[in-house]
Amino acid sequence: MGVSEIGEKYVCNICGNEVEVTIVGGGALVCCGEEMELVK
């Protein structure tokens, strides 16, 4: 799943890092070797 809009929030299910999208560039967010989960 790729980033699609500003303001989306993602979390890493392994370490708990959280990311909020400020610029949409496509692609998927990865942390600890796994894709981050969209939280909305």
Buried (B, 14 or more C-beta within 10 A) or exposed (E): EEBEEEEBEBBBEEEEEEBEBEEEEEEEBEBEEEBBEBEE
